[in-house]
C-alpha cells in the first residue's frame, strides 16, 4: 500500500532536515546521532496526523509544520531510548542499526535527551493560526509524552515483562506508550488550526482509537512478518516475555480488536464530517498494513 500525503511528507522531511542541527555544528557526534535517528526512514505518521488534523479543522500546513515536527522529535527520542540495552536491547530500527549500535550508548542516550528538549523549543515557538494557543500545544505534548503518558506506558511495559500477560496491563501499555502520543499529534494539529472544543473532543476520540488499532497491528506484525518487512527485529517481544496483543488475545482475537478500534476511529471522523479528509486516508493506510 502506498503511503498517503507524499507531498506533505516531503515538506515535513525538508523542515526536519533544515531545522535539525547540522552535522558540522559542535559537538558533531551528537548532532550526527540526532539527525540519524530522525531522518532517513520512518513513516512520519505523527507529523502527518498533526498536519491532517490542522487541515480538517480549517488550518493550513504552515500553521502546523513546526508543532507537528516537534511530535516527531518526541517519537524519535523515545525510539532511541526504547532500543537501549537497559530497555528493549534492540539492534535494528527502520531497517538500519539502532542509534546506540551506530554511535554507542552514551551518545545515543544524550541524542535522545537533546531531541526531547528541542521538541519543546519547537512547540513553544510554533507558527500557528492563533499564537495565543501555543501554550496549549506545549502542555499537550508534556502531558502525553510524560509520566502519565508515553513514559508511564514504557515503565509498565518493562515492569510486567515476564509476568503472566493481562488485558488490563495490555490496555495501559498500549494506550499510554503508543496511543497517547498519536492522540497528542492530532490534538496539537487541531489546536494549531484553532479548532473548537467540540472539534478537539472528536480528535481525542479519533486519536485514541487509531493509536490502539495501530499498536494491535504492530503486535500482530511482530509475530507474522519478517524483520525486513517491519524494519525491526521480528518476534522479539514475544520471545522476551512482553505483554502484547497476541500474548493476551491470540492473533485472531487481536485482529478483531484492531478492527473494532479502526471502526470507532472511522465513525468518529464521520460524526465530525471529516470522512473525506486526509485523516481518513491515513487511517486506511495504518489499518491496511498487512497482517
Buried (B, 14 or more C-beta within 10 A) or exposed (E): EEEBBEEBBEBBBEBBEEBBBEBEEEEEBBBBBBBBBBEEEBBBBBBBBBBBBBBBBEBEBEBBBBBBBBBBBBBBBBBBBBBBEEEBBBBBBBBBBBBBBBBEEEBBBBBBBBBBEBBBEBBBEBEBBBEEBBEBBBEBBBBBBEEEBBBBBBBBBBEBBEEEBEEEBBBBBBBBBBBBBBBBBBBBBBBBBBBEEEBBBBBBBBBBBBBBBBBBBBBBBBBBBEBEEBBBBBBBBBEEBBBBBBBBBEBEEBBEBBBBBBEBBBBBBEEBEBBEBBBBBBBEBBBEBEB
